[in-house]
Amino acid sequence: MPDFGEFADDAKKFASEHSEQSDEAFDKAEQFADEKTGSKYGGQLQSGENAAEKYLGIEDQDQRQQ
């Protein structure tokens, strides 16, 4: 059985080493999901994106620019 803790640690390490690219990927995924759901769940999708970025230690470039 895979060690998901190790997988999470690897994801955090990768995200911290590539913060800008990781943020862009999360932004694109959130936009894609928003389009596919007809913008019904925009707030929930944004909250999920923020939670994932926080967990991985990614600085949200959109928040920083405001």
HURA-V793868 format. One line per field, one symbol per residue. phi: phi as a letter, one per 40 degrees, with the letter a starting at -180 (. if undefined). psi: psi as a letter, one per 20 degrees, with the letter a starting at -180 (. if undefined). A space follows every 50 residues. Layout:
phi = ???
psi = ???
//
This chain:
phi = .ccccccccccccccccbdcccccccccccccccccbgfcbdcccccccc ccccdcgccccccccc
psi = pqnhghggghgggghhhlgghgghghgggggghgghjkkhkgghgggggg gghggikppohghhh.
//
